[in-house]
Amino acid sequence: MKTEYVEMRGGVDQITAPLAIPPGAMLDCINYEIAPGGKGYRTMNGYERYDGQPAPSDATYLKITFENGDTEIAADDEVEGSISGATGVALIDAVLESGTYAGGDAAGYIVLGGVIGTFGKTDDLEVSSVAVAAVDTVGTAGSGAPDVETDNEWVELARAVVRARIAAVPGSGTPCGFSYKGDEYAIRDNALATAAILYKATSAGWVAQDLGEKLSFNTMTAAFTVGETVTGTVSGATAEIAKIVLTAADEGFLIIIDRTGDFEAETITDGKGGSATGEGASVANALSAGGTYEFIKYNFRGAASSQSVYGVNGIDPAFEWDGVLAFVETGMTTDAPTHLIAHKNYLFLAFPGGSLQHSSLTADITLPYVWSVVLGAAELMVGDEITKLVSIAGQPLIIFTENATKLLYGTGVDDWQIQDHSFEAGAKEDTVQVLGQAVYVNNNMITALSATDAYGDFSMASLSDKVRKFMTARADLITTSVVALNSSQYRLYFSDAYFLTMSFAADGLAGFTFGKYDHVAYNAWHNEDGEMFFGATDGFIYQMDKGTSFDGAAMTTYLRLPFNFIGAPTQWKKFRKVLFEFDTSGSNEVAMYFRPEFDFMNIGLPTAITGEIDIDAGAMTWDIDNWDEKLWGGEGDLGQPEAYINGVSPQIGLLIWHSSATQNPYTINGVIIEYIPIGRRR
């Protein structure tokens, strides 16, 4: 008997010849990723809807025993504690253990999900404000199920209750979003598609934000103060000052909220002596419907609290959001930039036709709101439609176009110089991300543009040769991309719901894996903590890498290992056993199915036996067809469940899969194959 250990590493390989492909690589996979460190294949987390309320995957159940019951509590009943005011939804019909409802002495238990508040021993349980039983004991959240199967069932029912409370972003079309200072925001067109509305995720769900109004002024004689009330000395109109923007030493505009009355061309003052000449009525801030958004974060003002979000949508002027919205107007006849970046304290905006413009860099006025050529603003012509702008600290600005890559050298308007880096390779829209280097798609390949040791020099490298077939088939289907900060990954999403994950380790590229969601991902972004989100056509915002399901639906994973000839392509071998090296950290139970495949699945060879392996905590069981179930010892979170197989062939391959809505991720680190050499192929 001989053994062969196969370490899982390398990811998907679609181009290497069958006999040359490394045994630990993959021919194909769905919903696997390369484990941290670059070794092992890990089933991915799922995704779930998001609006700021408690997450479905964090939900659990509460078991309460009751006594003196006179009315049965049925599944889906809303239950309230008479004293505590706590509420919950019955997940199952109440279980009667003694007594009768007719006799008023029924005793048993109920299981609640979506609990808000804390039930107490003195509570009566009420349904529709009518007491139906008295609390006997209140269990510990997430405990009290009679077995593992029931525990899983109750948990999933509790998750469904919480999931149903989470709403789509109101309106029409596909939402997009961004994060700011620990909060998530979404933008979606209203129901009639006449305007776009900005929402904030809160504990109460999506809440529309007041975008305020713009009140322009000139001849300021004393500075205004945020939070004070501005008053028109003739009209008597009043409003709260939410933001102050200076576009020159004595002129600019206020963003106001809670206005009463209509301002005129008049002197406006605030309660702390601020004074200027108002230019007329205020104008409501509004975002147009139908925009395609891009966002960045930058701090133009130095103070730690001064970071703002800047956005463009291809229809309106650029805008700033720091809890208050203000448009950054350039003076263009059609002021509708499509891309943006902050570089060397300038705000750069890309306009159709290859126009690249940047703000002035002037003290004593509000950056980046000044776009005066006299004060240092400028326009640079690129010669092609700009698809993305990237700024990497200490390096020139990278300008990606549809067909080329250019670099902007210099420190300001006096020494800007655009140089061509590549005449043949640009970047596709929605593909550029920065993960220590610029990663993007050009000519249907994933490419990295990396800074070299010499200032201003970049090297370009194609990374995706091993998944060329996958990329070529989806060249025109790209919808969005995102960086998974917590796992060093670049992810690329497509309109057929597939996505590609490119993983990095300390020593460089670890490889590629494939996935497929139940929803097509659009407008993906990540926040400061590495949490990732995307918008979908159903109007929901979904959080990626959250939970164990696809928003409640089962997630299917599979991987196919290449045929392994174990060093001897013409040597017949009798395969007897496989052992799977697992890491099941965080999993209470893991179920995995596998099928050995022999000699490139040639007809006439023994049929592969399909096997099932269950891993329960530290102990493993297996069952193949109608064979007896056996229990295998194990310690901790690592184990080697094993199963006998029966096949004669020069090569062996393995197909591994599972489908579940509740199973936590697990990692396959390696496979041990036991076999007996039995002769040469003739």
Protein Blocks (a to p, Z undefined) as FASTA:
>chain_A
ZZdddddehiaafkbcfklpcfkbcfbdehiacdehhiacdddddddddehiacfklgcc
dddddehiabdcdehiacddfklopacddfbdcddfbdjfklopaccddddehiecjddf
kbccdeehiafbdcfbdcdehiaiabfklmmmmmmmmmmmmmmmpccdededjdddddee
hiacdddddfkopaccdddddfkbpadddebjadddehifbdcdehiacddfklopacdd
fbdcdfbfkbccdddehiecjddddddddfeopacddebjcddddddehiacddddddfk
opaklpccdddehlaccdddehiacdddehiablcdfbdcdeehiacdddehhiacdddd
dehiacffbccfknopacddehiacfbdcddehiacddddfkbccddedjbfklgccddf
bfkbccdehkaccehiacddeehiacdddddfbehiacdddfklmmmmmmmmmmmmcfbd
cddfknopaddddfkopacdddddfkbcfbdcddddfbdcehiacdfkopacdddfkopa
cdehiajbeehiacdddddddddeehpaklccddfbdcddddfehiabdcddddddeehi
pghiacddddddddehjbccddehjbccdddddehjbdcdddddddddfbdcdddddddf
kbccdddfbdcdddddfbdcZZ
